[in-house]
């Protein structure tokens, strides 16, 4: 089956900001469309999305955030190379690399390359009469990932109501994905109820659907979520544990970690002790980006001293980048990686990073971004790649629930196995 047409165009993400969509039409008349996400908290080592700031393409009403140049690159540079070619994800990605050999896709824009790569994934799966999940995992039960879900949000996602980015829950005791999601919904709604009773909840919902509630310390925020877990009748630790997304790069000035909401400033050594105390005193099973993206020394020191069962998750540190992952493996700086396709720019290369992580006993967490679309392909990738975990935000917002609903669909209609990397 051949590619008949490739079209790029601008759409809006869940925050109302422009992003890139690509549609690939095949010779059988089918059309396969993908819309790329975009992050608010982005690491400087991520692949580079292309925005129109300061260019002749800039549209004033979008404040320079329009993506007309990236769209033009799809329509004028990429499409002519792909039309009339056989549909095959790996061939499409190889062509994209030939057109833009830069490591960060800065020439075409990672938002342009990923949109085409994702559309090609969907089209390739269709050409084989398979779902995207089944294309990557054709045999045996589909491996449904464990959800990690936002309850409270701060940082860049919620106008800094907390110093850290998110407090999440992981339903480690659930036996099915359906049960896991039901627990999470109950906890999220109980947290909203408790927040209203305490007069803490405003109308501000964070970018990823978490509750934007102010707390004077991270410990108090954790205790609030623990209370919500207990109030719905679930056991902390055995059934539901906490996960933290610290996003420490946002409050690191090169010398000190400055927690402004708490009114604290720590040098590197003091902050390391603070993080050690936090994971010792709270039921935390996973901690993401506790140190800045280039503070490799702190990552390595903490990794050598942390509890054996703690998941030390690299996002800004690793940015779905094979070279940075290999350094973390060699230095033992982490034991888990967040997998974000738009940090990489190509589906096939993203999968290669995941495979390398898994080959070196890293846990893998496929993740959405703060600016998302109603697409559900991320759920297919996490499942088809047997990632083990998935992180897409909270249970509010159709752009989030589209992914959760896709996983519910798999469990209801397919032969599946619910994965639990924490057992």
C-alpha positions, 0 to 999 in steps of 0.5 A: 500500500502506498502513500497518496498524500501527506498534509500538515496543518496547525491545530490547538492543544489542550492549553489553547496553544498551536501544535502540529497535525499531520495526515497521511492518506493511503491509496486505499482511501484511508486517512491517518492523522496524528497531533503532537503534544507540547510540554510546559516544563521542557528540558533543554536537551529535548528535541527542538520543536519549531515555533514561529517566534521572530520569524516571518511566519509569526501570527500575532494573535498566538504570541509567536507560538504558531507553528506555520514554519513546521507545517510548511516543512511538512507540506513543502519538504517532507511530503514530496519525498514520501508521496508514492512511496510504500507505507512503512514506519521505518522507511518514513523515519529514515527519510525524515532523518535524511531530510534533517540529520540533526540530532535534535531535529532543529531543521525541520522541527521535532513537532513536524517530524513527530507528527509525520512519524506518528501518522506513518505509524498509524498508517502502517498499522492500518496497512497490516489491518492492526491497531497501533498497539497490535502492530508493535505487539502482534502476539500474546496478551496486550500488556496494559501499563500501570497508571501514575496519575496526578492528584495535586499539581504545582510548578509550571503546570499550576502557577506555582501553587507548590514548588514541585510539579505534581503529587501523583498516586500509583495503585500498586495493589490493583488487580486490573486496570479497570480497578486501578482507574476506579481507585484513582477517580475516587481519590481525585474526587475525595481530594477535591472534596477535602480541598473544598471543605478546607477552603483550599480549592480554587477554580484553578485546575492545572494543565494536566487536570490535577488540583491546584491547591497551595501548600506550605510544604511538600510534606503537608501536600503528601499528607493531604493526598494520604488522607484522601487515599485513606478516606476512600477506604484504601490502604496507603502503601499496600494498595496505593502509593505516592509518586512525586514529580519534583521538576527540580531544574525549575528552581535550581539556579546553578548553585542552590535549590530554591523552594520559594513557597517553602521559603527555603534555599538549599545548597546541593548537599543540604538539598540532597539530605532534604530529598532523602528525608522526604522519601524516608518519611512519606509513602513514596514509591517513585520520584521524578527529576528530584535534581536538576537536569545537569546536576549529574553528581547529585543524581549519582550520589542519591542513587547510591544511597536511596531505598532499594525499592524506590523508582528514580525516574529521569525526565529532564535528565534523560529527555528520551535521548539515547546518549543521555540514557547511556550515561545514566546507565554507566554512572548508575544515576537513575533506574527508570526513564520517562519516555516522551515521543516529542522529546525525541522526534521520531517513533522508531527512535523513541522505541529504541530508547525504550528498548535500551532502557529495558535491556539495562533493567530500567523501568519505563514510563510512557508519558504525555505532556501538559499540552495534549490532544484528544488522540489516544495513540499514546495508550497504544504505544505504551501498551504495544511497547509493554512499557510497564507504566503510563503517565498522562495527567489526571482523570479530568479533561477529554485529552487525558481521558481519551488515553485512559478510555483507550486502555479500558477498551483494550481490557474490555475487548482484547486478551490483556495482562495488567502489568505491575512493575512494583510487585 
